[in-house]
Amino acid sequence: MKLAFILDRLDSIKTYKDSSFAMMREAVTRSHELFVMQQGDIIWRGDKTIGFACSLELISQDDATRWYAVDKPEEVPLEEFDVVLMRKDPPFDMEYVYSTYMLELAENRGAHIVNSPRAIRDHNEKLAIAKFSEYTPPTLVTRQEHLIRDFLAEHRDIVLKPLDGMGGASVFRLHSADHNLGVIIETLTHYGTRTVMAQRYIPEIAHGDKRILLIAGEPVPYTLARVPRPGESRGNLNVGGTGIAQPLTPRDREIAEALGPALAAEGLMLVGLDVIGDYLTEINVTSPTCMREIMDQTGFNAAAMMIDALEKKFKTNLQSDIGS
């Protein structure tokens, strides 16, 4: 198969922990062809969505600075690839939205895009949990300060975060006696002009913010629990959290098996659920990660599970197209 990855700059990728690299490496072992492009390389012209795509060769698994070689970019209509994987990292800004529009136009011409561009747009990574509220902690979405204050008065210990944040950025833990309450609410809501999410604080964060990977609706059997460093209430790895792989708990599996088929039916082949304690807190659909950490600590190859899913879904389609 010809697999095209839409990524950030190749020289910015940390191969020792990058899930896209893990998938590319697995694909190469199966003799699939790799191509790569950046978000700005996607254009629409005439009646086609075109990518300025470079053929990609993996030349090293160990040298993080010289792990790849690329040819000169060529214009390729996206439907000419067997699969296009949208793996551009957030922020999910208007440029990201414009990319999903163009990718959706490519889908209309027969391109296979993973994850589905419409599904990415429709699933804000914070707000998507509202579709599965039976698994979430008490949650409020609003931009009204008095409602946030009422929510805090009820629960006494909450987390406040923007709906477009990533990597734990601008996530605040608030106590009922916090002297900075007013300025934090004003800052996050931009004086009542930006909607935010408030959730009851979950003390089990001390044991980790668990990332559960769903691939084609099925859970990877291990989760990566991202444990906060001392004095921190965020487990995100980029703010100093420590990732510890562990088997899914019965509750983890219950949540994963409840959400997996529904999300896969929407066109979300690769999803990262965030679970703290017994509660679902986020649904990550843009570029879920943690494959490398799970592989390194448990030996389970989630990247192989992903390539298996792509082969099962799209190789069958390819063979059917050839037969017809």
C-alpha positions in Angstrom: 0.0 0.0 0.0 1.0 3.6 -0.5 0.6 5.4 2.9 0.9 9.2 3.1 1.4 10.9 6.5 0.5 14.5 7.1 2.9 15.5 9.9 4.7 18.4 11.5 8.3 19.0 10.2 10.3 15.8 10.1 13.2 17.4 12.0 10.9 18.1 14.9 9.8 14.5 15.4 11.2 12.7 18.5 11.5 9.2 17.1 12.1 7.6 20.5 8.5 8.5 21.5 6.6 9.3 18.4 3.6 7.1 17.4 3.7 8.2 13.8 7.3 7.1 13.5 6.3 3.8 15.1 3.6 3.3 12.5 5.9 4.2 9.7 8.6 1.8 10.9 6.0 -1.0 11.2 4.7 -0.2 7.7 8.2 -0.5 6.2 8.7 -3.9 7.7 5.6 -5.0 5.6 7.0 -3.4 2.4 4.4 -0.6 2.3 5.5 2.7 0.6 5.8 5.9 2.7 5.1 9.4 1.7 5.0 12.5 3.8 3.7 16.1 3.6 3.0 19.0 5.9 -0.3 20.8 6.4 0.7 23.6 4.1 1.4 21.1 1.3 -2.3 20.3 0.9 -4.1 22.4 -1.7 -7.3 22.4 -3.7 -7.1 23.2 -7.3 -9.7 22.7 -10.0 -11.7 19.8 -8.7 -9.0 17.9 -6.8 -7.3 18.0 -3.4 -3.6 17.7 -4.1 -0.6 17.0 -1.8 2.9 18.1 -2.5 4.2 14.7 -1.2 7.7 13.5 -0.7 8.7 9.8 -0.9 10.1 8.9 2.5 12.8 6.4 3.4 13.7 5.5 7.0 17.4 5.3 7.1 18.0 4.9 10.9 16.0 3.8 13.9 18.4 5.2 16.4 19.7 8.5 15.1 17.1 11.1 16.1 18.6 13.8 13.8 19.2 11.7 10.7 16.5 9.1 10.7 15.0 9.9 7.3 15.6 10.7 3.6 13.1 12.3 1.3 12.9 12.9 -2.4 11.7 16.1 -4.0 7.9 16.8 -3.5 5.6 15.8 -6.3 2.0 16.8 -6.9 -0.2 13.9 -6.1 -4.1 13.9 -5.9 -4.8 12.4 -2.5 -7.1 9.7 -3.8 -4.0 8.1 -5.5 -2.7 7.0 -2.1 -4.2 4.0 -0.5 -4.4 5.7 2.9 -3.7 9.3 4.0 -3.1 9.6 7.8 -3.8 13.0 9.2 -1.2 13.1 12.0 -0.6 16.9 12.4 -0.4 17.8 16.0 -2.7 20.4 17.6 -3.4 23.2 18.1 -6.7 22.7 16.4 -7.0 26.2 14.9 -8.7 27.5 11.8 -5.8 26.3 9.6 -6.5 22.8 10.9 -10.2 23.3 10.1 -9.4 24.4 6.6 -7.2 21.3 6.2 -10.1 19.1 7.2 -12.3 20.8 4.6 -9.9 20.0 1.8 -9.4 16.5 3.1 -13.1 16.0 3.1 -13.2 17.1 -0.6 -10.6 14.4 -1.2 -12.7 11.9 0.5 -15.6 12.8 -1.9 -13.3 11.8 -4.7 -12.5 8.4 -3.1 -9.5 9.2 -0.9 -9.2 7.2 2.4 -8.4 9.6 5.2 -7.6 8.5 8.7 -9.1 9.9 10.9 -12.1 11.1 9.0 -11.8 14.9 8.6 -15.5 15.4 9.4 -15.2 13.3 12.5 -12.2 15.3 13.6 -14.1 18.5 13.3 -17.2 17.1 15.0 -15.3 15.8 18.1 -13.7 18.6 20.1 -11.3 16.7 22.3 -12.7 18.2 25.5 -16.4 18.5 24.6 -16.8 15.2 22.9 -17.2 13.5 26.3 -20.7 15.0 26.5 -21.8 12.3 24.2 -20.9 9.7 26.9 -21.8 11.6 30.0 -22.6 8.5 32.0 -18.8 7.9 32.2 -17.7 11.5 33.0 -17.1 13.3 36.3 -19.5 16.2 37.1 -18.8 18.7 34.3 -19.8 22.2 33.4 -19.2 23.9 30.0 -19.9 27.7 30.1 -18.4 31.1 29.8 -20.5 32.6 32.6 -18.5 33.4 35.8 -21.3 33.0 38.3 -22.0 29.5 37.0 -18.4 28.5 37.4 -18.4 29.9 41.0 -21.6 28.0 41.7 -20.0 24.8 40.4 -16.9 25.4 42.6 -19.1 26.1 45.6 -20.8 22.7 45.0 -17.7 20.6 44.5 -15.1 22.7 46.4 -12.2 21.4 44.3 -12.4 21.6 40.5 -10.3 21.8 37.3 -10.8 24.6 34.8 -9.5 24.3 31.3 -10.0 25.8 27.8 -11.8 23.8 25.2 -8.9 24.3 22.6 -6.0 23.5 24.9 -3.4 20.7 24.5 -0.7 19.2 26.6 -2.1 20.5 29.9 -1.7 24.1 28.8 -3.8 26.6 30.8 -5.3 23.9 33.0 -6.0 25.2 36.5 -7.0 23.4 39.7 -9.2 25.7 41.8 -10.1 25.4 45.5 -13.1 27.2 47.1 -10.7 29.4 49.1 -8.4 30.3 46.2 -7.6 34.0 46.3 -6.9 34.1 42.6 -10.3 32.7 41.6 -11.5 35.8 39.9 -8.5 36.5 37.8 -8.2 32.8 36.7 -11.8 32.8 35.5 -11.4 36.1 33.8 -8.2 35.0 32.1 -9.6 31.6 30.8 -12.9 33.0 29.7 -11.5 36.2 28.3 -13.9 38.2 30.5 -16.8 36.0 29.6 -16.2 35.8 25.8 -14.6 32.3 25.6 -16.3 29.0 26.7 -14.4 26.8 29.1 -14.8 23.4 30.8 -15.0 22.9 34.6 -14.8 19.4 36.1 -14.8 18.1 39.6 -11.2 17.4 40.6 -10.5 13.6 40.7 -8.0 12.7 43.4 -7.0 9.5 41.6 -4.9 11.7 39.3 -2.1 11.0 41.8 -2.1 7.5 40.2 -2.0 8.8 36.7 -4.0 10.3 33.8 -4.5 7.1 31.8 -4.3 7.1 28.0 -6.3 4.3 26.5 -5.7 3.7 22.8 -8.6 2.6 20.6 -7.8 1.1 17.2 -10.7 0.4 14.8 -12.9 0.4 17.9 -10.8 -2.1 19.9 -8.8 -1.2 22.9 -5.1 -1.7 23.2 -4.7 -4.0 26.2 -2.4 -1.6 28.0 -2.8 2.0 29.1 -0.2 4.6 29.7 -0.8 6.2 33.1 0.8 9.6 33.1 1.7 10.3 36.8 2.1 13.9 37.8 5.4 15.0 39.3 5.4 16.1 43.0 3.4 19.3 43.5 1.7 19.1 40.1 -1.9 18.2 39.3 -1.3 17.5 35.6 0.0 14.2 34.3 0.9 15.4 30.8 4.4 14.1 29.8 5.4 17.4 28.4 5.0 19.1 31.8 7.0 16.5 33.7 4.7 13.6 34.1 6.0 10.0 34.2 4.4 7.5 31.9 3.8 4.0 33.4 2.3 1.3 31.2 -0.2 -1.0 32.9 -3.0 -3.4 32.0 -6.5 -2.0 31.5 -8.6 -2.2 34.6 -12.1 -3.6 34.4 -13.5 0.0 34.4 -11.0 1.1 31.7 -12.2 -1.8 29.5 -15.8 -1.0 30.2 -15.4 2.6 29.0 -13.2 1.5 26.0 -15.7 -1.2 24.9 -18.6 1.2 25.3 -17.1 4.0 23.2 -15.0 2.1 20.7 -17.6 0.9 18.3 -19.5 4.2 18.3 -16.3 6.2 17.6 -15.1 3.8 14.9 -18.5 4.1 13.2 -17.9 7.8 13.0 -14.7 7.2 11.1 -12.3 7.6 14.0 -9.9 4.7 13.5 -7.3 5.8 16.1 -8.5 7.5 19.3 -6.9 8.2 22.7 -9.3 8.2 25.7 -8.1 10.0 28.8 -9.4 8.3 32.0 -8.6 9.4 35.5 -9.7 6.9 38.2 -13.1 5.7 36.9 -13.9 8.7 34.8 -13.6 9.7 31.2 -12.1 13.2 30.9 -11.2 13.6 27.2 -11.4 12.0 23.8 -8.3 12.6 21.6 -8.9 12.3 17.9 -6.2 14.5 16.2 -2.9 12.7 16.7 -3.2 10.3 19.6 0.1 9.0 20.9 1.7 6.7 23.6 2.4 3.7 21.2 6.2 3.9 21.8 6.0 4.0 25.6 3.6 1.1 25.7 5.8 -0.9 23.4 9.0 -0.1 25.3 7.5 -1.1 28.7 5.2 -4.0 27.8 6.4 -5.3 24.4 2.9 -4.9 23.0 3.1 -3.5 19.5 0.2 -1.0 19.1 1.7 0.3 15.9 1.4 -3.2 14.4 -2.2 -3.4 15.6 -2.8 -0.1 13.7 -1.2 -1.2 10.5 -3.2 -4.5 10.8 -6.4 -2.4 11.0 -5.4 -0.3 7.9 -4.6 -3.4 5.9 -7.8 -5.1 6.9 -9.9 -2.1 6.0 -8.2 -0.6 3.0 -6.3 -3.4 1.4 -9.6 -5.2 1.0 -11.0 -2.1 -0.6 -8.0 -1.9 -2.9 -8.3 -5.5 -4.0 -12.0 -5.0 -4.6 -11.2 -2.0 -6.8 -8.7 -4.0 -8.8 -11.1 -6.8 -9.3 -13.8 -4.6 -10.6 
